[in-house]
Amino acid sequence: RRDPHLQSARALSQRCSPVAFSAATRLSRRGAGRLALAALSRVLPSSRDSRMALRLEELCAAPYSQTHLFEGASAEEKDSLVRQLNEIDGKLPGGGLKGYLERARGLLADAQVGKNPFAGLTPEVPVGQKLFGESGPGSETYAEFERLGMAELSKCAFCLVAGGLGERLGYPGIKIGITAEVTTGATFIEIYSKFILAFQVYARKATGNVSLELPLAIMTSGDTHTKTVELLESNNYFGFNRAQVTLMKQELVPALNDVQARIAAEGGHVLTKPHGHGDVHALLHHNGLPKKWLAEGRKWMLLFQDTNPLPFRCLCAVLGVSAKNGFVMNSVAVPRVPKEAIGGICTLKDESTGSSLTINVEYNQLEPLLKETPVGGDVEDDSGFSPYPGNINVLVFGLEGMARGLEKTGGIVQEFVNPKWADQAKTTFKSPTRLECMMQDFPRLCGPEDRVGFSQLDRLMSFTCVKNNLADAAMKTPPDCALSAEADIYACNARLLELAGADVQIEAPEDACFLGITAKIGARIVLQPSFGISLEQMKERVKGPVRISKCSSLVLDGDVTLDGLELDGALEVSGSVVVKDKVVKNAGQPLEAIPDAELTACPPSFQIRGYRQGRGEVERLVDRKRPASLVATGPAIYSTGAPMPYVTSPQAVNSMRSPSGVPVSSMPFPAAGGYASASPAVAAPVVYQCPPEIFAKLASGGALTPEETAQLTGQASPKAAAGAAEVASGVTSPKAVEVTSAEASAPKTSKKKSTKKKDSLNASSRKAKGCC
């Protein structure tokens, strides 16, 4: 900390390639600050090998003009401010601190005179593809786009904008760590990971490349970076190879006091503020990812946000639209009600030059812009919606055009400023302001040869979010809170299941109210990505008639085929299982309100909901992966609390048999957080007493969390203290409740008798007896 060369080196390293950054980091760790700075200066010719890249005298002179920061400051305070500004200079893209201040002065001058950014531009309805109504899911048009998109999956990369904390929601952690739905307990980041890995499985099979990996970049912020790393590490990166995941930390920008862009400071510290989610483009560019992915043969990148998993359901169709039209940027959009408080996508034409720009216009700017048109404002068309699609900030980029656009500006997307003026002359602000940027403004970097469009889908298929606390949610429609987002997930899955089969009937949902928030919740259907990455794939797996009551819950995970099912209760099916003419009726696991006395002791994801999955009954059909498919018919087979032996070598312990008589064997027990492998173990077998829910996860090829590994091996859980507090509060996870409930009702049986019952899923079994 006392080595000024290290301070400068660390600041400069943020602007280098990953290779240069790693080299400088190694030098810095050895204390070789001067060597690190010299190495960085070679890869950044503009860097100066000196005590500070920017000196106090330079900062006081033009173009910086920050004399006010140092007036009346002690020598120590001045030195501290200079160090802070050097650090900021090293992290700001687009010309460092000098570039930021010059852009700020220009934008503030425009704001001072009230310059209209859309002056001289005429709005027109943009070109894009409607994927709702007659061309929506279930139509041949939609199916054609899905098939096109599925062929493009092997060429995809993904980028998650995850810079937000959940504090405004009453959630103390990062938003991607919020439980998305309580039926399986999956968090948002877990759902995203499952989708990307399911796309990867499909792409490997389609290309024959078993080593193919689909990369994920995650933009974090100073508030979320450490917590994001901890979440990934504690969950073994949710099944990703660590080299697949790139973390990009967004930095803050200086706050400004006036139109001269004089930097704000308090107590000797420079005030900084967020720059906006448009920084994702600069971070992608400065990490060299678009060019790297292009060199690897990739063509597309999906940019998505932290609490909206629904776009993954329509990604194949959206990719198909991009591929067919050659879009450099394809905005996923929804039908928009006129004057609704979301931005509208417009084509803005410059009559003087003949050029045009397709871009999002914020709702407060859209109405004044449209008033100058013949229609006289933001009004509906024949469809009953605005002709300008609603932007939801889910974007698919063509990587070639993206890399070309970012190269022009060094990754900087056009910024804007929104000062709150303190005087009539508009010279000072009520509070410090800063430049901001938005990721949807990328089209401003595009050339006339670049095509920009949209894919418009029903909200049910593409948009939900968790952005409001309980008090705000109660006053809004939709509430956009944990309950409404969970209801949207179930509703989307139910609709897809109905469309996948020729004869699927799911009882209509009813109002559910918790903590003053109301949402429509019926059958809680969870279609894991492994069941189907697209509607076209799901159609292959739903054959016979399906009837599901509104009180039911259904989880489908893996190569499951539904060929006749009547469900009134709770059912979970995983692996290669054919559900044939099956009737399931049990008490299920309904949602229940958490008593007020218990709520404050509950985990945060439950506190922002006010409900949990109740104790009850659930039937599980599990196939151990995966020599032959199984046919599940006849009486219900309930999970029990009895432990099952699980061995480290591929012996047929607790084996099931397929209809053809081929045993479905145990697989080697994986190391902590690893994967099951079919390779024979060299060491002597070790037998573990395996709880049924962990056995089911291993059998279907899943990775264990550290807590599950500890539970299986008898080691101390890394979250034992937190788990004990949760149990003491009376809040039990859905899976734990299932085991506890079944364990209480399971009769004692001999091992020999139990083994006989497991020979086939066709074997008749009593309630709460049997295993897999």
ZIHUGI-V268174 format. One record per residue. N is the residue number from 1. RES is the residue in one small letter. OMEGA is omega in degrees with one decimal (* if undefined). NEAR is the number of other C-alpha atoms within 8 Angstrom. Layout:
n;res;omega;near
N;RES;OMEGA;NEAR
N;RES;OMEGA;NEAR
//
This chain:
n;res;omega;near
1;r;-178.3;5
2;r;-177.7;3
3;d;-177.8;7
4;p;178.1;10
5;h;177.8;13
6;l;178.9;15
7;q;-178.8;11
8;s;-179.2;15
9;a;-179.4;14
10;r;178.7;10
11;a;-178.4;14
12;l;-176.0;13
13;s;179.2;12
14;q;-176.5;9
15;r;-175.8;10
16;c;173.1;14
17;s;177.9;9
18;p;-179.9;7
19;v;179.7;7
20;a;179.2;11
21;f;-179.7;11
22;s;179.8;8
23;a;-179.7;9
24;a;179.2;15
25;t;179.1;10
26;r;178.2;8
27;l;-178.1;12
28;s;-178.5;12
29;r;177.5;7
30;r;178.9;6
31;g;-176.5;7
32;a;-175.4;10
33;g;-178.2;13
34;r;178.0;8
35;l;179.4;8
36;a;-178.9;16
37;l;178.7;15
38;a;179.0;9
39;a;-179.6;9
40;l;179.9;15
41;s;179.3;12
42;r;-179.8;7
43;v;174.5;8
44;l;-174.5;8
45;p;-178.3;7
46;s;-179.3;5
47;s;-179.6;9
48;r;-178.5;8
49;d;-178.1;9
50;s;-178.2;6
51;r;177.3;7
52;m;177.1;12
53;a;177.2;10
54;l;178.4;9
55;r;-178.5;8
56;l;-178.2;8
57;e;178.5;6
58;e;-178.1;9
59;l;179.3;12
60;c;-177.3;10
61;a;175.0;10
62;a;8.4;7
63;p;-177.5;6
64;y;174.7;11
65;s;-178.5;9
66;q;-178.4;11
67;t;-174.9;9
68;h;-177.9;6
69;l;-171.1;10
70;f;-179.3;9
71;e;179.9;6
72;g;-179.6;4
73;a;176.4;9
74;s;179.8;6
75;a;179.7;6
76;e;179.3;7
77;e;177.6;9
78;k;179.9;11
79;d;179.0;8
80;s;179.6;9
81;l;178.0;13
82;v;178.6;11
83;r;180.0;10
84;q;-178.5;10
85;l;175.4;11
86;n;178.2;13
87;e;177.4;11
88;i;-179.9;13
89;d;-178.2;11
90;g;-175.8;14
91;k;-177.5;12
92;l;174.5;12
93;p;175.2;10
94;g;176.8;10
95;g;175.9;8
96;g;-177.2;12
97;l;-179.9;12
98;k;179.1;10
99;g;-179.4;9
100;y;-177.7;11
101;l;179.2;10
102;e;178.0;9
103;r;-179.2;8
104;a;-178.5;12
105;r;178.4;11
106;g;-179.1;8
107;l;178.7;10
108;l;176.5;10
109;a;177.2;9
110;d;179.4;9
111;a;-177.9;10
112;q;-179.5;10
113;v;177.7;6
114;g;-179.0;6
115;k;179.4;7
116;n;-177.8;5
117;p;-178.7;4
118;f;-179.7;6
119;a;178.4;5
120;g;-178.7;6
121;l;-179.8;9
122;t;-178.9;9
123;p;174.7;11
124;e;178.0;8
125;v;-174.8;8
126;p;177.0;10
127;v;178.5;6
128;g;-176.9;8
129;q;173.8;9
130;k;178.6;9
131;l;174.5;12
132;f;-177.0;10
133;g;-176.4;5
134;e;178.1;5
135;s;-178.0;11
136;g;179.5;12
137;p;-176.6;10
138;g;178.7;8
139;s;177.9;9
140;e;176.8;7
141;t;179.8;8
142;y;-179.3;13
143;a;179.6;13
144;e;178.6;10
145;f;177.4;14
146;e;-179.6;16
147;r;176.0;12
148;l;-177.6;14
149;g;179.3;16
150;m;177.6;10
151;a;-178.9;8
152;e;-173.3;11
153;l;-178.1;11
154;s;-176.8;13
155;k;-173.6;10
156;c;167.1;13
157;a;-174.2;12
158;f;178.5;12
159;c;-178.7;12
160;l;174.5;12
161;v;-171.4;13
162;a;-178.2;13
163;g;-171.2;11
164;g;170.7;11
165;l;179.6;12
166;g;-174.6;11
167;e;-179.7;8
168;r;179.9;9
169;l;-172.0;10
170;g;179.8;9
171;y;-171.0;14
172;p;-175.4;8
173;g;178.1;10
174;i;-171.8;13
175;k;180.0;13
176;i;177.5;10
177;g;178.0;10
178;i;174.6;11
179;t;-177.8;10
180;a;177.7;12
181;e;-171.7;10
182;v;-178.8;10
183;t;174.5;9
184;t;-178.7;7
185;g;-176.9;10
186;a;173.8;10
187;t;179.6;12
188;f;-178.9;16
189;i;177.2;9
190;e;177.9;9
191;i;179.3;10
192;y;-179.0;10
193;s;180.0;11
194;k;178.9;12
195;f;-176.7;12
196;i;179.0;9
197;l;175.0;11
198;a;173.9;11
199;f;-179.9;11
200;q;177.9;13
201;v;179.7;8
202;y;-177.4;8
203;a;177.3;11
204;r;179.8;13
205;k;-177.5;9
206;a;-176.4;7
207;t;-174.2;7
208;g;-179.6;6
209;n;-174.2;7
210;v;179.2;6
211;s;-178.5;5
212;l;177.6;9
213;e;177.1;6
214;l;-172.9;13
215;p;176.8;10
216;l;171.5;11
217;a;-179.8;11
218;i;174.8;12
219;m;177.8;15
220;t;175.0;16
221;s;176.5;12
222;g;-179.8;10
223;d;-170.4;9
224;t;-170.6;13
225;h;-177.0;11
226;t;-179.5;8
227;k;177.0;9
228;t;177.5;10
229;v;-179.9;8
230;e;179.4;8
231;l;178.5;10
232;l;-178.2;10
233;e;-176.4;8
234;s;179.0;9
235;n;177.7;10
236;n;179.2;11
237;y;175.4;11
238;f;176.2;9
239;g;177.0;8
240;f;161.7;10
241;n;-174.7;7
242;r;179.2;6
243;a;177.8;5
244;q;-169.0;10
245;v;175.6;11
246;t;176.3;9
247;l;-177.4;8
248;m;-176.4;11
249;k;176.8;10
250;q;178.8;12
251;e;177.9;10
252;l;-179.7;9
253;v;-178.1;12
254;p;172.4;12
255;a;-172.6;13
256;l;-175.1;11
257;n;-171.9;13
258;d;-175.7;10
259;v;173.6;11
260;q;179.4;5
261;a;173.7;10
262;r;-172.2;11
263;i;179.1;12
264;a;177.8;12
265;a;176.4;9
266;e;176.6;7
267;g;178.8;4
268;g;-180.0;8
269;h;177.3;8
270;v;178.0;13
271;l;179.0;10
272;t;-179.1;8
273;k;177.6;9
274;p;-177.0;8
275;h;-179.0;13
276;g;-174.7;8
277;h;173.4;9
278;g;177.0;14
279;d;-179.9;14
280;v;179.8;11
281;h;178.5;12
282;a;-179.4;14
283;l;176.2;13
284;l;-178.5;12
285;h;-175.9;14
286;h;171.2;12
287;n;176.8;10
288;g;-171.9;9
289;l;179.1;9
290;p;179.7;12
291;k;178.7;10
292;k;-179.1;8
293;w;176.0;12
294;l;179.5;11
295;a;178.3;7
296;e;177.8;6
297;g;179.8;7
298;r;-176.4;12
299;k;-169.2;11
300;w;172.9;11
301;m;173.9;12
302;l;175.8;12
303;l;-174.5;12
304;f;-173.1;12
305;q;-160.4;10
306;d;-175.8;12
307;t;179.0;11
308;n;-179.5;12
309;p;-172.7;12
310;l;-179.4;13
311;p;177.8;12
312;f;179.0;10
313;r;-177.6;11
314;c;-173.7;11
315;l;-177.3;9
316;c;178.8;17
317;a;-179.9;15
318;v;175.4;15
319;l;178.2;15
320;g;176.9;16
321;v;179.6;12
322;s;-177.9;14
323;a;-177.9;11
324;k;-175.4;7
325;n;-178.0;7
326;g;-178.7;8
327;f;170.1;13
328;v;173.5;15
329;m;-179.4;14
330;n;-179.1;14
331;s;170.5;13
332;v;-173.2;17
333;a;179.9;13
334;v;172.4;14
335;p;-172.1;12
336;r;175.4;13
337;v;179.7;9
338;p;179.5;9
339;k;175.7;8
340;e;-173.2;7
341;a;168.2;6
342;i;-177.8;10
343;g;176.9;11
344;g;179.7;14
345;i;-176.4;13
346;c;165.2;13
347;t;-178.0;12
348;l;-175.5;12
349;k;175.9;12
350;d;-175.2;11
351;e;-176.8;9
352;s;-177.9;4
353;t;-176.8;5
354;g;179.3;7
355;s;179.4;8
356;s;-177.5;9
357;l;176.0;9
358;t;-170.5;12
359;i;175.0;12
360;n;173.5;11
361;v;-177.8;10
362;e;-170.8;9
363;y;-178.9;12
364;n;175.8;7
365;q;-173.8;8
366;l;-178.0;12
367;e;177.2;11
368;p;-179.6;9
369;l;-176.8;11
370;l;179.0;12
371;k;-179.6;11
372;e;-178.9;8
373;t;180.0;10
374;p;-179.0;5
375;v;172.3;8
376;g;176.9;9
377;g;-178.6;11
378;d;-176.0;12
379;v;-178.1;10
380;e;173.3;11
381;d;-176.6;8
382;d;-179.5;5
383;s;-175.2;5
384;g;178.3;7
385;f;173.1;12
386;s;176.2;13
387;p;-179.7;8
388;y;-174.0;10
389;p;179.7;12
390;g;-178.7;12
391;n;177.6;14
392;i;177.1;10
393;n;166.2;10
394;v;-167.5;13
395;l;172.5;12
396;v;-177.6;16
397;f;163.9;14
398;g;-170.0;14
399;l;-179.1;15
400;e;178.7;11
401;g;179.1;11
402;m;-179.8;11
403;a;180.0;11
404;r;-179.9;8
405;g;-178.6;12
406;l;-179.8;14
407;e;-177.2;9
408;k;-172.6;8
409;t;-176.8;10
410;g;177.7;11
411;g;-177.4;16
412;i;171.4;11
413;v;-175.8;16
414;q;-176.3;8
415;e;174.4;8
416;f;178.9;8
417;v;-176.8;12
418;n;-176.4;8
419;p;171.3;8
420;k;-170.8;8
421;w;179.9;10
422;a;-178.0;9
423;d;-178.2;8
424;q;-178.6;5
425;a;-179.9;4
426;k;177.5;9
427;t;-179.9;10
428;t;-175.1;10
429;f;173.5;14
430;k;175.7;7
431;s;-177.1;6
432;p;178.6;11
433;t;177.6;12
434;r;174.1;14
435;l;177.6;11
436;e;176.3;11
437;c;-176.2;14
438;m;-174.5;11
439;m;-178.3;12
440;q;178.1;10
441;d;178.8;12
442;f;-177.9;9
443;p;177.7;11
444;r;177.5;9
445;l;-174.4;10
446;c;176.0;10
447;g;-178.6;6
448;p;179.8;7
449;e;-175.5;5
450;d;179.8;9
451;r;178.6;10
452;v;-178.9;10
453;g;-177.2;13
454;f;170.2;12
455;s;-172.4;14
456;q;-178.4;14
457;l;171.0;14
458;d;178.4;10
459;r;179.8;9
460;l;-176.2;10
461;m;-170.0;11
462;s;-171.9;14
463;f;164.6;12
464;t;176.9;14
465;c;173.4;9
466;v;-176.7;10
467;k;-176.5;8
468;n;171.3;12
469;n;-173.4;11
470;l;-178.3;12
471;a;179.6;7
472;d;-177.8;9
473;a;-178.0;14
474;a;-176.7;9
475;m;-174.5;7
476;k;175.6;8
477;t;-4.2;6
478;p;-176.1;6
479;p;-178.5;12
480;d;178.9;14
481;c;-175.8;13
482;a;-179.3;10
483;l;-177.3;10
484;s;178.3;13
485;a;178.2;13
486;e;177.5;10
487;a;179.0;11
488;d;179.4;10
489;i;179.4;12
490;y;-177.9;14
491;a;177.9;12
492;c;-179.9;11
493;n;178.7;11
494;a;179.9;11
495;r;178.4;8
496;l;179.2;9
497;l;176.8;11
498;e;-179.1;12
499;l;-176.3;12
500;a;-177.2;14
501;g;179.5;12
502;a;-176.0;9
503;d;179.8;8
504;v;179.0;11
505;q;-180.0;8
506;i;-176.0;12
507;e;-176.2;9
508;a;179.9;6
509;p;176.4;9
510;e;179.3;8
511;d;171.4;8
512;a;-175.2;8
513;c;176.9;8
514;f;178.1;10
515;l;175.8;7
516;g;178.8;7
517;i;-179.5;11
518;t;176.5;10
519;a;177.4;10
520;k;177.5;9
521;i;175.6;12
522;g;177.7;14
523;a;-179.3;16
524;r;-174.5;12
525;i;177.8;11
526;v;176.2;12
527;l;-179.3;10
528;q;179.2;11
529;p;178.4;10
530;s;176.4;11
531;f;179.9;12
532;g;178.7;10
533;i;-178.4;13
534;s;176.5;10
535;l;178.9;13
536;e;178.7;10
537;q;179.3;9
538;m;179.3;13
539;k;179.8;11
540;e;-171.6;8
541;r;177.7;11
542;v;-170.9;12
543;k;-176.0;12
544;g;178.8;12
545;p;179.4;11
546;v;177.2;13
547;r;-177.0;10
548;i;179.2;12
549;s;-178.2;12
550;k;-179.4;12
551;c;-172.6;11
552;s;167.4;16
553;s;-176.9;14
554;l;176.8;11
555;v;177.9;11
556;l;-173.1;12
557;d;178.0;14
558;g;-177.2;11
559;d;-176.6;11
560;v;174.0;15
561;t;175.5;11
562;l;-180.0;13
563;d;-178.3;13
564;g;-179.8;12
565;l;170.6;15
566;e;-171.7;11
567;l;171.5;13
568;d;-174.6;12
569;g;-177.8;16
570;a;-179.8;17
571;l;173.7;13
572;e;-179.0;12
573;v;-179.6;12
574;s;-179.9;15
575;g;178.1;14
576;s;-175.6;14
577;v;172.0;16
578;v;177.2;12
579;v;-171.1;14
580;k;174.6;11
581;d;-173.1;11
582;k;176.5;12
583;v;179.1;10
584;v;176.7;14
585;k;177.1;8
586;n;-175.6;9
587;a;179.9;9
588;g;-179.4;13
589;q;-175.7;14
590;p;173.4;10
591;l;179.1;8
592;e;178.0;8
593;a;176.6;8
594;i;179.2;9
595;p;-178.5;6
596;d;-177.6;6
597;a;-177.3;5
598;e;-167.1;11
599;l;-176.0;11
600;t;178.8;7
601;a;-178.8;7
602;c;172.1;11
603;p;-174.7;7
604;p;-179.8;9
605;s;176.5;9
606;f;179.4;11
607;q;-179.3;11
608;i;177.6;12
609;r;-175.4;11
610;g;178.6;11
611;y;177.9;11
612;r;174.4;12
613;q;-175.3;12
614;g;175.6;10
615;r;-179.0;10
616;g;-178.1;11
617;e;175.7;14
618;v;174.8;15
619;e;180.0;12
620;r;173.3;11
621;l;-172.0;12
622;v;173.0;12
623;d;174.7;16
624;r;-165.3;13
625;k;-6.1;10
626;r;-174.1;10
627;p;-179.0;7
628;a;179.1;8
629;s;-179.6;10
630;l;176.1;11
631;v;-178.9;12
632;a;178.0;12
633;t;170.5;10
634;g;-172.3;9
635;p;179.8;10
636;a;174.4;10
637;i;-173.3;15
638;y;175.4;14
639;s;177.2;16
640;t;178.7;13
641;g;-177.2;12
642;a;178.9;7
643;p;178.1;8
644;m;177.1;11
645;p;176.5;10
646;y;-169.5;12
647;v;-178.0;15
648;t;175.4;13
649;s;-172.4;13
650;p;175.1;13
651;q;-175.0;8
652;a;176.5;9
653;v;-176.3;9
654;n;-175.5;10
655;s;171.2;11
656;m;175.6;13
657;r;178.0;11
658;s;178.1;13
659;p;179.5;8
660;s;178.2;5
661;g;179.6;6
662;v;-179.0;9
663;p;174.2;10
664;v;-166.7;15
665;s;170.6;12
666;s;178.5;15
667;m;-176.7;13
668;p;179.3;14
669;f;-176.3;11
670;p;172.5;10
671;a;-176.6;6
672;a;176.7;8
673;g;-177.8;12
674;g;-177.4;9
675;y;172.5;10
676;a;-179.2;12
677;s;-179.3;8
678;a;-178.2;7
679;s;179.2;6
680;p;178.4;7
681;a;179.6;10
682;v;-178.0;4
683;a;177.4;4
684;a;-178.6;7
685;p;172.6;8
686;v;-176.3;7
687;v;175.9;8
688;y;172.9;10
689;q;-166.2;9
690;c;173.3;11
691;p;-172.6;11
692;p;-177.6;14
693;e;176.5;7
694;i;177.8;11
695;f;-179.7;11
696;a;-179.1;13
697;k;178.0;11
698;l;-176.2;13
699;a;-180.0;13
700;s;175.1;14
701;g;-176.9;9
702;g;176.9;9
703;a;179.6;11
704;l;170.5;14
705;t;176.9;11
706;p;179.7;12
707;e;179.7;10
708;e;177.3;9
709;t;178.7;12
710;a;179.4;11
711;q;-177.2;10
712;l;-174.3;12
713;t;179.6;7
714;g;178.1;6
715;q;178.5;8
716;a;179.6;7
717;s;177.2;9
718;p;179.2;6
719;k;-176.6;7
720;a;-178.7;8
721;a;178.8;6
722;a;178.6;7
723;g;179.8;8
724;a;178.7;8
725;a;-179.7;8
726;e;178.3;13
727;v;-179.9;9
728;a;-179.2;7
729;s;179.4;9
730;g;178.4;7
731;v;-176.8;9
732;t;179.5;8
733;s;-177.0;8
734;p;-177.5;14
735;k;178.5;8
736;a;178.5;8
737;v;-178.7;12
738;e;-178.4;13
739;v;-179.6;11
740;t;-178.5;9
741;s;-178.4;11
742;a;-178.5;14
743;e;-179.0;11
744;a;-176.6;7
745;s;-175.3;7
746;a;176.7;10
747;p;178.5;6
748;k;178.5;4
749;t;178.1;6
750;s;-179.9;6
751;k;-178.9;6
752;k;180.0;6
753;k;-179.5;8
754;s;179.9;10
755;t;179.9;9
756;k;-179.0;7
757;k;-173.7;11
758;k;-176.0;14
759;d;-178.1;10
760;s;173.6;10
761;l;175.6;12
762;n;-178.1;8
763;a;177.6;8
764;s;179.7;8
765;s;179.6;10
766;r;177.5;9
767;k;176.8;7
768;a;174.8;13
769;k;-179.0;12
770;g;-172.7;13
771;c;-171.4;9
772;c;*;13
//
